[in-house]
Amino acid sequence: MKLDKAQLKKRILPTILISAVLPLIVLLSVPFEIFANNYSEFYFSFSDFFFSGIGFFFLFTAVFFSILFFLPKKAYRIVSSILIALSFLIFFQGTFLNGKMNSLGGDNVDGSTLYSTVAVVFDAIFWVVVIAGFIVLAILKDKKGIISIGAIVLSFIVVGTQIITPVSLSISKKEMFVSATERMKLEDKESEHYTLSTKNLNTVSTSSNIYYFVIDRFDESYAEETYQASPETFANLTGFTWYQDNISIYGHTYPSVANMLTNYDFPTGSFRRDYLNKAYKENNTLDVLHENGYDINLYTQTYYAYTDAYYLPSYVSNREKPIDYKIKDKAGLYFSIVYTALYRGLPLFAKNLFPIDSSTSNGYVSEITESGNKTYSLNNGDITSQFVKQVYDTTDNKQFNFIHVDGCHAAYYTAGSSVRYVVKSFEMVNKYIDVLKEKGLYEDSTIIITGDHGCTVKYNRSDIAEPTLTALFFKPAGTNSEELQISKAQTSHSNIWATILKYAKTDDGTTIDYTAYGKALDDITEGETQTRYFAWHTWGCALAEYYYKIEGEGKNFANWTKYDEKHYNKVLMD
């Protein structure tokens, strides 16, 4: 039924209001509140994201208005009711139904909080009832206009609350409007903010290089697929052995990377911040290399691998204090905060489907240190600029370089993409190998290429039901021209530090007693049965830990024995 001009004229004001409610909540009000209540956690300023939000608010409001305004009467009422219902539910969920979850979202669900099945079911029923109720009311005849007036009043109430909160926060937290650079200078706290910069990233040693490359989620199957589809990717790996029966110790980036760096085991049920800050104090690996004259360079990500570089050992060469920053992608930064806002407004059952962490937004910030270096980025998109296109210089100082890239992290979500991600990661690895060979330093270099874990994504919220192997390539110092060898020896990430220390050079020519760290990779022969261990943590609102002992070939799940499991009222990334 076509509407006349008089009917359309009556629609203008209510349609503007209805169209603006949802964008106001998700695109302006909640992002404002998230920043105001957590500005000390962010490395950027209010102005870096909020004015983008104003533009997107008007854009989305206009889109909703243009869709709504010309709809037939019945469709107009139904679509309007759904928009109002969603606006109310997102507001109500974030304000009253999230329990003790604080304003940042997924990583800040309180450690003592567990969403019980009853709570999740009740919450889901509440959403269904409210949406269904609004649709039913929209279908009912409303001759007196009571339902329409009620919907408008409810919209006004929601809009009012979403305006009052930012206004009150603006008054009580004026420091949120200070620029990030000035805020970091003015903050008086026990710790200071440090970052891991690109310092020494393009420097190789003339005496001894140890490279420990970690390609995120580098599953053994991805390596084998790449070898079949693009064998030239591995053609540069002369002197390497490919260990095809290797098992990581943990199944996620956290706590795997910190453990790979420090050899410090994850105490069951630990809080993320406590474990990460303690791991680097208790490390018995980096200290050994430092004491033997190595420059220690760590290139990895905050949040998952460390909380703040302030808590890393002071001798880490690329641990630097930032003095300024740049935003790499303002739209990306803004929508990362919107994603957090949406997460907070999701019903409880849906929160498990969209894991989130507070470091995402900071990833759009490129900090600049006193020496002019930028914060290291592990994004695949930065491999060319950070590695491939750079000119490499040399130093006489021995170098230990731990280089972690995003690698194959997204391969699971895009069918058939694993080869592409492996090839991209090896652009970085092969650049170093080319440089070392050109400078005559390759033979003297010890190089490890592996992943922090294999691909276990489909079991994020349950116990695993199949084996997971992590790719591992190793070249010891002293080898050069031999072709890539393949070994079926039963290895584990627990063998890597013994391997590193076996080939590390001391200043006085003595040998480090690496046997205290277990067997080195090349001490393990094929056919020798090794007992290996794997800890699997579930992801989501309830943490479960499953512990496996593997005796025999890792690809045979019959050799995996679960010997313990624990359940906690907390999340993995607490």
C-alpha positions in Angstrom: 0.0 0.0 0.0 1.4 3.3 -1.1 1.7 6.0 1.6 0.5 9.6 1.0 2.5 12.7 1.8 0.6 13.3 5.1 1.4 9.8 6.4 5.0 10.2 5.4 5.3 13.5 7.1 4.1 12.0 10.4 6.8 9.3 10.1 9.7 11.7 9.9 10.4 12.4 13.6 9.7 8.9 15.0 11.7 7.3 12.2 14.7 9.6 13.0 14.4 8.5 16.7 14.1 4.8 16.0 16.9 4.9 13.4 19.3 6.6 15.8 18.8 4.5 18.9 20.9 1.4 17.9 23.7 3.4 16.3 23.8 5.7 19.3 24.3 2.8 21.7 26.8 0.7 19.6 28.7 3.4 17.8 28.9 6.2 20.3 27.7 5.7 23.8 29.2 2.3 24.7 32.6 3.0 22.9 32.7 6.3 24.9 32.1 4.5 28.1 34.6 1.7 27.4 37.3 4.2 26.7 36.4 6.4 29.7 36.5 3.6 32.2 39.7 2.0 30.7 41.7 4.8 29.2 44.9 3.8 31.1 44.8 0.4 29.3 44.9 2.1 25.8 47.9 3.5 24.0 45.8 6.0 22.0 43.7 9.2 22.7 40.0 9.9 22.8 40.2 12.0 19.6 41.9 9.1 17.7 38.6 7.2 17.5 35.6 9.1 18.8 35.2 11.7 16.0 35.2 8.8 13.5 32.3 7.4 15.6 30.3 10.6 15.1 30.6 10.2 11.3 29.6 6.5 11.4 26.7 7.3 13.7 25.2 9.7 11.2 25.9 7.3 8.3 24.2 4.3 10.0 21.3 6.4 11.2 20.8 7.6 7.6 20.9 4.1 6.3 18.3 2.8 8.8 16.1 5.9 8.1 16.2 5.3 4.4 15.2 1.7 4.8 12.5 2.4 7.3 10.9 5.5 6.0 9.4 4.1 2.8 8.3 0.7 4.1 4.6 -0.3 3.9 2.8 0.3 7.2 2.9 -3.3 8.6 6.5 -3.8 7.6 7.4 -0.4 9.0 6.0 -1.4 12.4 7.7 -4.8 12.4 11.1 -3.6 11.4 10.8 -0.6 13.8 9.9 -3.0 16.6 12.9 -5.2 15.9 15.3 -2.2 16.0 13.8 -0.9 19.2 13.9 -4.4 20.8 17.6 -4.9 19.8 18.5 -1.4 21.1 16.7 -2.1 24.4 18.3 -5.6 24.7 21.9 -4.5 24.0 21.4 -1.7 26.5 19.8 -4.0 29.1 22.3 -6.8 28.6 25.4 -4.5 29.0 23.9 -2.7 32.1 22.2 -5.5 34.0 22.7 -9.0 32.6 26.5 -9.5 32.3 27.2 -10.3 35.9 30.6 -9.2 37.0 32.0 -8.7 33.5 33.6 -5.3 33.5 33.6 -2.8 30.7 36.4 -4.1 28.5 34.8 -7.4 27.5 36.0 -10.9 26.9 39.4 -10.8 28.6 37.9 -9.1 31.7 35.2 -11.5 32.8 35.9 -11.7 36.4 38.0 -14.7 37.4 35.5 -15.8 40.0 32.6 -15.5 37.7 31.1 -18.4 35.7 28.0 -18.1 33.7 25.9 -21.1 34.8 23.8 -23.0 32.5 20.7 -21.6 34.2 22.0 -18.0 33.7 22.8 -18.6 30.0 19.4 -20.2 29.3 17.5 -17.5 31.2 19.4 -14.8 29.3 18.6 -16.5 26.0 14.9 -16.9 26.8 14.8 -13.2 27.9 16.1 -12.2 24.4 13.7 -14.4 22.6 10.7 -13.3 24.6 11.5 -9.6 24.3 12.1 -9.7 20.5 9.0 -11.9 20.0 6.9 -9.7 22.2 7.9 -6.5 20.3 7.0 -8.2 17.0 3.6 -9.4 18.3 2.9 -5.8 19.6 3.8 -4.5 16.1 1.4 -6.8 14.4 -1.5 -6.0 16.8 -3.9 -3.3 15.8 -3.2 -0.1 17.6 -6.2 2.2 16.9 -5.5 4.4 20.0 -1.8 4.6 19.3 -0.9 3.3 22.8 1.7 0.8 21.5 3.3 3.3 19.2 3.5 5.9 22.0 5.0 3.3 24.3 7.7 2.3 21.8 8.6 6.0 21.3 8.7 6.5 25.1 11.0 3.5 25.5 13.2 4.8 22.8 13.5 8.1 24.5 14.4 6.4 27.8 17.1 4.4 26.2 18.5 7.4 24.4 18.4 9.5 27.6 20.4 6.9 29.5 22.9 6.7 26.7 23.4 10.5 26.8 23.5 10.9 30.5 26.3 8.3 31.0 28.8 9.9 28.7 28.0 13.4 30.1 28.6 12.2 33.7 31.8 10.4 32.6 33.0 13.6 30.9 32.7 15.5 34.1 34.2 12.9 36.4 37.0 11.7 34.2 38.4 14.8 32.4 41.8 13.1 32.2 40.4 10.9 29.5 40.6 13.8 27.1 44.4 14.2 27.6 46.4 13.0 24.7 47.9 9.5 25.1 51.4 10.8 25.0 50.8 13.3 27.8 48.8 10.8 29.8 51.6 8.3 29.8 54.0 11.0 31.0 51.7 12.1 33.8 50.5 8.8 35.1 52.0 8.0 38.5 52.0 4.3 38.9 54.4 1.6 40.1 55.2 0.3 36.6 56.1 2.2 33.4 55.0 1.4 29.9 57.6 -0.1 27.6 57.2 -1.7 24.2 59.1 -4.2 22.1 60.5 -2.2 19.2 62.0 -3.1 15.8 65.5 -2.3 17.2 68.1 -4.9 15.9 65.4 -6.5 13.7 67.5 -6.1 10.6 70.9 -6.8 12.2 72.8 -10.1 12.0 75.9 -11.1 14.0 79.3 -11.7 12.5 80.1 -14.3 15.3 77.0 -16.3 16.3 73.3 -16.0 15.3 70.5 -17.9 17.0 67.2 -17.4 15.2 64.0 -18.8 16.8 61.2 -18.2 14.3 57.6 -18.8 15.5 54.9 -18.9 12.9 51.6 -18.7 14.7 49.4 -21.9 14.3 52.0 -23.5 12.1 50.3 -26.9 12.0 52.4 -29.9 10.6 49.7 -30.5 8.0 50.1 -26.9 6.8 53.8 -27.5 6.2 53.2 -30.7 4.4 50.5 -29.1 2.2 52.9 -26.3 1.3 55.7 -28.8 0.5 53.4 -30.5 -2.0 52.0 -27.3 -3.6 55.0 -25.0 -3.4 58.2 -27.0 -2.7 60.3 -24.0 -3.6 59.2 -22.3 -0.4 61.5 -24.7 1.5 64.3 -24.8 -1.1 66.4 -22.4 0.9 66.5 -24.7 4.0 69.9 -26.2 3.3 71.3 -27.9 6.4 67.9 -28.2 8.0 66.1 -31.2 9.3 62.3 -31.3 9.2 60.9 -33.0 12.3 57.5 -34.3 11.2 56.4 -35.8 14.5 56.7 -32.8 16.7 54.3 -31.8 19.5 53.9 -28.4 21.2 53.5 -28.2 24.9 50.4 -26.0 24.9 47.5 -25.6 22.5 47.2 -21.8 22.4 49.5 -18.8 21.9 49.0 -18.1 25.6 50.7 -19.7 27.5 52.7 -21.3 24.8 54.9 -18.3 23.6 55.9 -17.3 27.2 56.8 -20.9 28.0 58.8 -21.2 24.7 60.8 -18.1 25.8 61.3 -18.9 29.4 60.9 -22.6 29.9 58.6 -21.7 32.8 55.7 -24.1 33.1 52.2 -22.8 33.4 50.8 -23.5 36.9 47.3 -24.9 36.6 44.5 -22.3 36.9 46.9 -19.3 36.9 45.7 -15.9 36.0 47.1 -14.6 32.8 48.7 -11.4 34.2 50.2 -13.3 37.2 51.7 -16.0 35.0 53.1 -13.8 32.3 54.8 -11.3 34.8 56.2 -14.2 36.8 57.4 -16.3 33.9 60.1 -13.7 32.8 61.3 -13.3 36.4 61.6 -17.0 36.8 63.0 -17.8 33.4 66.1 -20.1 33.3 66.8 -19.7 29.6 67.1 -16.1 28.5 69.3 -15.4 31.5 71.7 -18.1 30.4 72.2 -16.6 27.0 72.5 -13.1 28.4 75.1 -14.2 30.8 77.1 -15.7 27.9 77.2 -12.5 26.0 74.2 -12.7 23.7 72.1 -9.7 22.8 68.5 -10.8 23.5 66.0 -9.5 21.0 62.3 -10.5 21.4 59.7 -9.8 18.7 56.3 -10.9 19.8 52.9 -9.5 20.9 51.6 -8.0 24.0 48.7 -9.5 26.0 49.3 -13.1 24.8 53.0 -13.3 25.3 53.7 -10.6 27.9 51.6 -8.0 29.7 53.9 -5.0 29.2 57.5 -4.9 28.1 58.2 -3.2 31.5 57.9 -6.7 33.0 60.4 -8.3 30.6 64.1 -8.6 31.6 65.8 -5.2 31.4 68.6 -6.7 29.3 66.2 -7.3 26.4 67.8 -5.1 23.7 64.7 -4.0 22.0 62.7 -3.2 25.1 62.3 0.5 24.8 60.2 3.3 26.2 57.8 4.9 23.7 57.6 8.7 23.5 55.0 9.1 20.8 52.7 7.1 18.6 50.8 6.9 15.2 47.5 5.3 14.4 48.0 2.9 11.5 44.3 2.6 10.6 41.8 4.9 12.3 38.7 3.1 10.9 40.2 -0.2 12.1 40.9 1.2 15.5 37.4 2.6 15.8 35.6 -0.6 14.8 37.8 -2.6 17.2 36.2 -0.7 20.0 32.8 -1.1 18.4 33.4 -4.8 18.3 34.0 -4.7 22.1 30.8 -2.7 22.5 28.9 -5.3 20.6 30.5 -8.1 22.6 29.3 -6.5 25.8 25.8 -6.3 24.4 25.6 -9.9 23.2 23.5 -12.4 25.1 25.6 -14.8 27.3 25.4 -17.8 25.0 26.8 -15.7 22.1 29.8 -14.4 24.0 31.5 -17.8 23.8 31.3 -17.5 20.0 33.2 -14.3 19.8 36.4 -14.3 21.9 37.9 -10.9 22.4 40.8 -9.2 24.1 41.7 -5.6 25.0 44.9 -5.7 23.0 43.1 -5.7 19.7 42.6 -1.9 19.7 46.2 -1.2 20.8 47.3 -3.3 17.8 46.4 -0.3 15.6 48.8 1.9 17.4 52.4 2.1 16.2 54.5 3.5 19.1 57.7 5.4 18.5 60.6 5.0 20.9 63.3 7.5 22.0 65.7 6.0 19.5 63.2 6.4 16.6 62.2 2.8 16.4 58.6 1.6 15.9 56.7 -1.0 17.9 57.3 -4.4 16.4 54.2 -5.7 14.5 53.6 -9.5 13.9 50.9 -8.8 11.3 51.4 -10.7 8.0 50.8 -7.4 6.2 54.0 -5.9 7.7 56.3 -8.8 6.7 57.3 -7.0 3.5 58.0 -3.6 5.2 59.7 -5.0 8.3 61.7 -7.8 6.8 61.8 -8.2 3.0 62.5 -4.6 1.9 65.0 -3.8 4.6 68.8 -3.4 4.3 70.6 -5.6 6.9 73.6 -4.5 8.8 76.0 -6.5 11.0 77.2 -6.4 14.6 80.0 -8.2 16.4 77.7 -8.9 19.3 76.2 -12.4 19.4 72.5 -12.3 18.7 69.5 -14.3 20.0 66.4 -13.4 18.0 62.9 -14.7 18.9 60.7 -13.6 16.0 56.9 -14.4 16.2 54.6 -13.6 13.3 50.8 -14.0 12.9 51.6 -16.6 10.3 48.9 -19.2 9.8 46.5 -17.9 12.5 43.7 -17.2 10.1 44.3 -20.3 7.9 41.6 -22.3 9.7 38.9 -19.8 8.9 39.6 -19.6 5.1 39.5 -23.0 3.4 42.5 -23.8 1.3 44.5 -20.8 2.5 47.1 -22.6 4.6 49.7 -22.7 1.7 49.3 -19.0 1.1 49.9 -18.2 4.8 53.0 -20.5 5.0 54.5 -19.0 1.9 53.9 -15.5 3.2 55.6 -16.3 6.5 58.6 -17.9 4.8 59.2 -14.6 2.9 60.5 -13.4 6.2 62.4 -16.6 7.0 64.0 -16.8 3.6 65.0 -13.1 3.7 67.1 -13.9 6.8 68.6 -17.0 5.2 69.5 -15.0 2.1 71.2 -12.3 4.1 73.1 -14.8 6.2 74.3 -16.7 3.1 75.3 -13.5 1.3 77.3 -12.3 4.3 79.0 -15.7 4.8 77.3 -16.2 8.2 74.8 -18.9 7.5 77.0 -21.9 8.4 77.7 -20.5 11.9 74.0 -19.8 12.5 71.6 -21.9 14.6 68.0 -21.6 13.2 64.7 -23.0 14.5 61.4 -22.6 12.6 58.3 -23.8 14.3 54.8 -22.8 15.5 53.6 -21.9 18.9 51.0 -24.6 18.5 49.2 -26.6 15.8 45.6 -26.1 14.6 43.1 -27.1 17.3 40.5 -24.3 16.8 37.5 -26.6 16.4 38.1 -27.8 20.0 38.3 -24.4 21.5 35.4 -25.2 23.9 35.8 -28.9 24.3 38.3 -31.6 24.9 40.4 -32.6 21.8 39.4 -35.7 19.8 42.4 -36.0 17.5 46.1 -35.4 17.6 47.7 -32.1 16.9 51.3 -31.7 15.6 53.3 -28.5 15.2 55.7 -28.1 12.3 59.4 -27.9 13.3 62.5 -27.3 11.2 66.0 -27.1 12.7 69.5 -26.2 11.4 72.4 -26.4 13.8 75.5 -24.3 13.6 78.1 -26.0 11.5 75.9 -27.1 8.6 75.3 -25.4 5.3 75.0 -27.1 2.0 73.2 -30.4 2.9 69.7 -30.8 1.4 66.7 -30.6 3.7 66.4 -33.9 5.6 63.2 -35.4 7.0 63.0 -37.1 10.4 60.3 -39.0 12.1 62.0 -38.7 15.5 59.5 -38.1 18.3 60.2 -34.5 19.3 58.6 -31.8 21.4 58.9 -28.1 22.1 60.5 -29.2 25.4 63.6 -30.2 23.4 64.1 -26.8 21.9 66.0 -25.0 24.7 68.4 -27.9 25.1 69.0 -27.6 21.4 69.6 -23.8 21.6 72.1 -24.1 24.5 73.9 -27.0 22.9 74.9 -24.8 20.0 75.2 -21.5 21.8 78.7 -20.1 22.0 80.2 -18.9 25.3 82.7 -16.0 25.6 85.4 -18.2 27.2 84.9 -21.2 24.9 83.4 -23.5 27.5 80.4 -25.6 26.9 77.0 -24.9 28.4 75.6 -28.0 30.2 72.5 -28.2 28.1 71.5 -31.7 29.4 69.9 -30.0 32.4 67.2 -28.9 29.9 66.6 -32.4 28.5 67.6 -33.8 25.1 68.5 -31.7 22.1 66.6 -32.4 18.9 69.5 -34.0 17.2 70.1 -36.3 20.2 66.8 -38.0 19.5 67.0 -40.8 17.0 64.2 -42.2 14.8 62.5 -45.2 16.3 63.3 -44.0 19.8 60.1 -43.8 21.9 59.9 -40.5 23.7 57.3 -39.6 26.4 55.8 -36.2 25.4 53.3 -34.0 27.2 50.5 -31.7 25.9 48.2 -29.4 27.9 45.0 -28.3 26.3 42.9 -25.3 27.6 39.4 -24.6 26.5 38.5 -21.1 25.3 35.4 -19.2 26.5 33.7 -18.4 29.7 34.6 -21.7 31.5 38.2 -22.9 31.6 38.9 -26.6 31.5 42.5 -28.0 31.4 43.2 -31.4 29.8 46.6 -33.0 30.2 47.9 -35.7 27.8 50.8 -38.0 27.8 51.9 -39.1 24.3 54.0 -42.3 24.0 54.7 -43.4 20.4 53.9 -41.8 17.1 52.1 -38.5 17.6 49.9 -38.9 14.6 48.2 -41.9 16.1 45.7 -40.6 18.7 45.6 -44.1 20.3 49.1 -43.0 21.7 47.6 -40.0 23.5 46.5 -40.8 27.1 44.6 -38.2 29.1 46.0 -38.4 32.6 44.3 -35.4 34.3 41.8 -32.7 33.8 40.7 -29.6 35.8 37.8 -27.2 35.6 37.7 -23.6 36.9 35.1 -20.9 37.3 37.1 -18.5 35.1 38.3 -17.9 31.6 41.6 -18.7 30.0 42.4 -15.1 29.1 41.3 -13.7 32.5 
